[in-house]
Amino acid sequence: MANINCTDGGAEYNDERLGADGFSNNQYIGTWTSNTTKIIKTANWGDYRIPNSNDLDVGAGEFMPNVKYLKFGWQNYFEAYAKDNKTALAEENKKWWIKK
């Protein structure tokens, strides 16, 4: 569990209630604009829950993608967390942002 306060910037990350139904943190609701085409798309994200995700999130106590969206990039996540697939979980836990 982490309770991180940044007094100089005013940011706070608190996951003390991580196990509680409906827990969410670091939520964002907004838009993304392509630099090349200027097309604007909805961009929502958050820790443990995605705000305004409509029927994408069908989980009761935690995020779980609706099976109709698995083909859009949620299949591995579903296999890792709904099916407890160890290979899929290892893929979900990869630090893809770190170059080797």
N, C-alpha and C positions, 0 to 999 in steps of 0.2 A: 504494500500500500504506500502511496506517496501523497504527501501534502506539501506541495512546492509553492512557495511564495517568492515573488521577485519584487522587493520593495521599491527598487529604483524605477522599474517600468510599469508597475501596477498589475502585472500578469499573475494569475494564480491557477494552479492545477491541483484539484482536490479529488482524489478517488476513494475517499473514506467510505462512501456508500456504493462502491462498485458492484456489490452483490445484490443490491436492491433492484426490484423491478422498476423499469423506467429510467434507470440511471443513464445520464448523458453528460458529456463534457466537451469542451472545445467545439462548439457548434458553429456552423457557418451556413447562411442562406444568402445566395446572391447569384451573380452571373459571371460567365467567362466569355471573353471576346477574342476571336481569332485575330492574330496580328496580320495575317495575309488576306483573309476574305472578309473580315469585319463581321462575320456571323456571330450572333450572341446566343449562348445556350445557358440553361439553368445549371447552376453548380452548387450542390448542397453536400456537406459532409459533417461528420462529427465522430467522436470516440464513442463506440458502443451502440449508438443509434444515429441514423441519418434523418435530420429534420425534414419535414414535408416530403417524405418519400412515398406517400400514398400506399399503393398495394405492393410495392417492392419489399417492404418489411412486414412479414407475417408472423414474426416471433412473438411468443407470449411474454417471456421475461428477459429475452435478449434478442439482438438482431438475428434474423434468419430470412434469407431471400426467398421470395415466392418462386416456385419451380418454373413458372412460365418465363422467368428472366434468366435462368441458368445459362441459356445459349448466348447471352450478351456479356459473358465474362464472370459469372457467378458460380459456375460449375465446380471449380476447384475449392472455393470457399465452402460450398455446400457439402462436398465430399469430406472436407477436413472437419467441419464442426457438426454437421447433422449425422454423418455416417462414421465419424471417428476414424477416418482413413489416415494412417500415419504418414504415408508418402505425400498426400495432399497437404497435411498439416506442416510438414517440413518445407514444402513449397511456399505456403502462406507465411512462414516465419523467416524466409530468406531476406537478407538485408540487400535488396536489389539496388539500393541507392549508393552502396559502397563499391567502388571500382576495385578490382583485384589486380 
